[in-house]
Amino acid sequence: MSRRSKRQQEEFSISFLDVICCGFGAIVLLLMIAKTVEPIVLEEAELDLDGQVQELQEQLAEIRGETSVLNRDLNAKKEQLDIETKRIAILKGELETLQAQYARKTESESEEGKLKGELTIALQSMTDEMKRLLGENYQRKNNVIGGIPVDSEYILFIIDTSGSMFNYGWDRMIQEMVNTLNLYPNVKGIQVMNDMGDYMFSNYRNRWIPDTPGRRDAVLSRLRSWNPFSNSSPVEGIQKAVRTFYDPNKKISIYVLGDEFTGKSIRNVMMAVDRVNAQRGEDQRMVRIHAIGFPIQFSRPLHLQTTGLRFAALMRELTYRNGGTFVGLNDFR
């Protein structure tokens, strides 16, 4: 037992020492490695991180600065864009206005061209008709004589047969009738009524008197003693003449011869004539209305001249509105 116990004690002692030595050696080696490497690595890593943070902060500051600049530029661009947008809107409005003006002008020019063409055709038609009526050898510079257009084919006289006209201005009235008829050497029809609408020749009621030298002489002869009742207002005669003789295919002129107007209202006369002699197209009435004024009332005292002044005012406006001319004579004798 003693020899066996001694050998076992020797074997345990040598192996144990070897293991212990190796273990201590490994620990020493690990401590040496840990103390010499790890602190250096951590310090470098800390330095690197600080540098990166600082660099990132600098980049962030730079980016923020660039962002501010870009935002400022963007705001400026937005303001400029708003200004340009408003300017474009204004220019669009001006363009639309110009386009509308151009369209109206083009339309107007088209209408003027159309109207010119119609006038040319009408002038040609009238010229041909006047040549037929006046003869090929008849020449006239224009169709206006003494300011009165003489382009009508039918003429109708409405004569004031009141006492003042018949007693004081009748001879001058007949002379003006002759002068007027001379302006129309040959027309298609003549008619004579007084201011009340009464016919000179009852057998030609509602129809035209043929224009012949004999009929003209008959008219002038009958006129010398023709003296029917008159109220010195041409309204009734004009209304009857237009209603009876208006024909869209005929050129008709009415001549009103008188010296005074005793009606209540000039305005009412205008409205009555406007209703019966309606406008056909622009500035075109169914018939023309001319007037010749005899200054008989102006030979009276000033306070008795009112009816003569009213006749002049009435006829001046009436002829203007109905495409005619008012001629005021300076003497009735």
C-alpha positions in Angstrom: 0.0 0.0 0.0 2.8 2.4 0.7 4.7 1.8 -2.6 1.4 2.3 -4.6 0.5 5.4 -2.7 3.9 6.9 -3.3 3.8 6.3 -7.1 0.3 7.8 -7.4 1.4 11.0 -5.5 4.4 11.6 -7.8 2.3 11.3 -11.0 -0.3 13.8 -9.8 2.3 16.3 -8.8 4.1 16.6 -12.2 0.9 16.8 -14.3 -0.8 19.3 -12.0 2.2 21.7 -12.2 2.3 21.5 -15.9 -1.4 22.3 -16.2 -1.1 25.2 -13.7 1.9 26.6 -15.5 0.2 26.5 -18.9 -2.9 28.1 -17.4 -1.0 31.0 -15.9 1.0 31.4 -19.1 -2.2 31.7 -21.1 -3.7 34.3 -18.6 -0.5 36.4 -18.8 -0.6 36.3 -22.5 -4.3 37.4 -22.6 -3.6 40.2 -20.2 -0.7 41.4 -22.3 -2.8 41.4 -25.4 -5.8 43.1 -23.8 -3.7 45.9 -22.2 -1.7 46.7 -25.4 -4.4 46.7 -28.2 -7.9 47.5 -26.8 -7.3 51.1 -25.5 -5.7 52.2 -28.7 -8.6 50.9 -30.8 -11.2 52.6 -28.6 -9.4 55.9 -28.7 -9.1 55.9 -32.5 -12.8 54.9 -32.8 -13.8 57.8 -30.5 -11.7 60.3 -32.5 -13.2 59.0 -35.8 -16.7 59.4 -34.5 -16.1 62.9 -33.3 -14.6 63.9 -36.6 -17.5 62.3 -38.4 -20.1 64.1 -36.2 -18.3 67.4 -36.7 -18.1 66.8 -40.4 -21.8 65.8 -40.5 -22.7 68.9 -38.5 -20.7 71.0 -41.0 -22.4 69.3 -43.9 -25.8 69.8 -42.2 -25.1 73.5 -41.7 -24.0 73.8 -45.3 -27.1 71.9 -46.4 -29.3 74.2 -44.3 -27.6 77.2 -45.8 -28.2 75.8 -49.3 -31.7 75.0 -48.4 -32.4 78.5 -47.2 -30.9 79.9 -50.4 -33.0 77.4 -52.4 -36.1 78.3 -50.5 -35.5 82.0 -51.1 -35.0 81.3 -54.8 -38.1 79.2 -54.8 -40.2 81.9 -53.2 -38.8 84.4 -55.7 -39.6 82.1 -58.6 -43.1 81.6 -57.2 -43.6 85.4 -56.9 -42.3 85.8 -60.5 -44.6 82.9 -61.6 -47.6 84.7 -60.0 -46.7 87.9 -61.7 -46.3 86.1 -65.1 -49.6 84.3 -64.5 -51.4 87.6 -63.9 -49.7 89.1 -66.9 -50.8 86.2 -69.1 -54.4 86.6 -67.8 -54.3 90.3 -68.7 -52.9 89.5 -72.1 -55.5 86.9 -72.7 -58.2 89.4 -71.8 -56.7 92.0 -74.2 -56.4 89.3 -76.8 -60.1 88.4 -76.4 -61.0 92.1 -76.6 -59.0 92.5 -79.8 -60.5 89.4 -81.3 -64.0 90.6 -80.5 -63.2 94.0 -82.0 -61.7 92.3 -85.1 -64.8 90.1 -85.4 -67.1 93.2 -85.1 -65.0 95.1 -87.6 -65.0 92.2 -90.0 -68.7 91.8 -89.6 -69.2 95.5 -90.1 -67.1 95.5 -93.2 -69.0 92.5 -94.4 -72.3 94.3 -93.7 -71.0 97.5 -95.4 -69.9 95.4 -98.4 -73.3 93.8 -98.5 -75.1 97.1 -98.1 -72.8 98.7 -100.8 -73.8 95.8 -103.1 -77.4 96.3 -102.4 -77.1 100.1 -102.9 -75.3 99.4 -106.2 -78.1 97.1 -107.3 -80.7 99.6 -106.1 -78.9 102.5 -107.9 -78.7 100.4 -111.0 -82.4 99.5 -110.8 -83.3 103.1 -110.1 -81.1 104.4 -112.9 -82.7 102.0 -115.4 -86.1 103.0 -114.2 -85.3 106.7 -114.4 -83.9 106.2 -117.9 -87.1 104.5 -118.9 -89.2 107.3 -117.4 -87.0 110.3 -118.5 -85.7 109.0 -121.8 -82.3 107.9 -122.9 -81.2 111.5 -123.7 -82.2 112.9 -120.3 -79.2 113.8 -118.1 -79.1 114.9 -114.5 -76.0 115.4 -112.3 -77.7 113.7 -109.3 -81.2 112.9 -108.0 -81.3 115.8 -105.5 -82.7 119.1 -106.6 -82.9 122.0 -104.1 -82.0 119.6 -101.4 -85.0 117.4 -102.2 -84.4 113.8 -103.4 -86.4 113.2 -106.6 -86.0 109.4 -106.8 -89.7 108.6 -106.5 -92.0 107.1 -109.2 -95.2 108.2 -107.5 -95.9 111.6 -105.9 -98.8 112.6 -103.6 -99.6 116.1 -102.6 -101.3 116.9 -99.2 -102.4 120.5 -99.3 -103.5 122.7 -96.4 -106.7 124.2 -97.7 -107.4 126.4 -94.7 -108.5 130.0 -95.1 -105.0 131.5 -94.5 -103.5 129.4 -97.3 -106.4 129.8 -99.7 -106.8 133.6 -99.2 -103.1 134.7 -98.9 -100.8 132.1 -100.4 -102.8 130.1 -102.9 -101.1 131.5 -106.0 -97.7 130.8 -104.6 -98.8 127.4 -103.6 -99.9 126.6 -107.2 -96.6 127.9 -108.4 -94.7 125.5 -106.1 -97.0 122.7 -107.3 -95.9 123.5 -110.8 -92.2 123.6 -109.8 -92.5 120.4 -108.0 -94.2 118.6 -110.9 -91.5 119.9 -113.2 -88.9 118.1 -111.0 -90.8 114.9 -112.0 -91.3 115.2 -115.8 -92.7 111.8 -116.0 -93.9 109.6 -113.1 -96.1 106.6 -112.9 -98.8 108.2 -110.8 -100.0 111.4 -109.1 -102.5 112.0 -106.3 -103.8 115.2 -104.6 -105.5 115.3 -101.2 -106.1 118.0 -98.7 -104.8 117.9 -95.1 -108.0 116.2 -94.0 -107.5 113.3 -96.5 -110.1 114.4 -98.9 -109.4 113.6 -102.6 -109.3 116.3 -105.2 -110.8 113.9 -107.7 -113.3 111.5 -106.0 -113.3 109.3 -109.1 -109.6 108.5 -108.4 -110.3 107.6 -104.8 -107.8 104.9 -103.6 -105.9 104.8 -106.9 -103.3 106.8 -108.7 -104.0 109.4 -111.3 -102.2 108.6 -114.5 -99.4 111.0 -115.3 -100.3 112.7 -118.5 -100.0 116.3 -119.6 -103.8 116.5 -119.7 -104.1 115.1 -116.1 -101.5 117.6 -114.9 -103.4 120.5 -116.5 -106.6 119.2 -114.9 -105.0 119.1 -111.5 -103.7 122.6 -111.8 -107.0 123.9 -113.1 -109.0 122.2 -110.4 -106.6 123.5 -107.8 -107.4 127.1 -108.5 -110.9 126.8 -107.0 -110.4 123.8 -104.7 -111.2 124.8 -101.2 -112.5 121.9 -99.0 -112.6 122.2 -95.2 -109.3 122.0 -93.4 -108.3 121.9 -89.7 -104.7 123.0 -90.5 -103.2 119.7 -89.4 -101.6 117.3 -91.9 -101.9 114.2 -89.7 -105.2 112.9 -91.1 -104.0 113.3 -94.7 -100.6 111.7 -94.1 -102.1 108.7 -92.3 -104.7 108.1 -95.1 -102.1 108.5 -97.8 -99.7 106.0 -96.3 -102.4 103.5 -95.4 -104.0 103.7 -98.9 -101.0 103.9 -101.3 -98.1 102.3 -99.6 -96.6 99.5 -101.7 -93.2 98.0 -100.9 -92.4 97.8 -104.6 -93.1 101.5 -105.3 -91.1 104.5 -104.6 -93.5 107.1 -103.2 -93.0 110.6 -102.0 -95.5 112.7 -100.1 -95.4 116.5 -100.4 -97.1 118.5 -97.6 -97.8 122.1 -98.4 -99.1 124.3 -95.6 -98.5 127.3 -93.4 -99.6 126.4 -89.9 -100.3 123.6 -87.4 -103.2 124.0 -85.0 -103.1 120.6 -83.5 -102.6 120.0 -79.7 -99.3 118.2 -79.7 -96.4 117.9 -82.2 -95.2 114.8 -80.3 -98.5 113.1 -80.8 -98.3 113.8 -84.5 -94.8 112.3 -84.6 -96.0 109.2 -82.9 -99.0 108.8 -85.1 -96.9 109.2 -88.3 -94.3 106.8 -86.9 -97.0 104.2 -86.4 -98.4 104.5 -89.8 -95.1 105.1 -91.7 -93.1 102.3 -90.1 -89.4 102.0 -90.5 -88.3 99.4 -93.0 -84.6 98.6 -92.4 -82.1 101.1 -91.2 -83.0 104.7 -92.0 -85.6 103.7 -94.4 -89.3 104.5 -94.1 -92.2 103.2 -96.2 -92.6 106.5 -98.0 -90.6 109.7 -98.1 -92.3 112.8 -96.6 -91.3 116.3 -97.8 -92.8 119.6 -96.8 -92.9 123.1 -98.2 -93.7 125.9 -95.6 -95.4 129.1 -96.6 -94.6 132.0 -94.2 -98.1 133.4 -94.2 -98.4 133.4 -90.4 -95.2 135.4 -90.0 -96.8 138.4 -91.6 -99.0 138.7 -88.6 -98.1 140.2 -85.2 -95.5 138.3 -83.2 -98.0 136.9 -80.7 -100.1 135.4 -83.6 -97.2 133.6 -85.2 -97.3 130.5 -82.9 -99.1 128.2 -85.4 -96.6 129.1 -88.1 -93.7 128.3 -85.8 -95.3 125.1 -84.8 -95.8 124.1 -88.4 -92.1 124.7 -89.2 -91.0 122.8 -86.1 -93.3 119.9 -86.9 -92.4 119.6 -90.6 -88.7 120.0 -89.9 -88.7 117.0 -87.5 -91.3 115.0 -89.5 -89.4 115.2 -92.8 -86.1 114.4 -91.1 -87.6 111.3 -89.5 -89.2 110.2 -92.7 -86.3 110.6 -95.2 -87.5 113.8 -96.7 -86.7 117.5 -96.8 -88.4 120.6 -95.4 -88.2 123.7 -97.5 -89.3 126.9 -95.8 -90.1 129.7 -98.2 -89.1 133.3 -97.4 -92.2 134.8 -99.1 -95.7 133.5 -99.8 -96.6 135.9 -102.5 
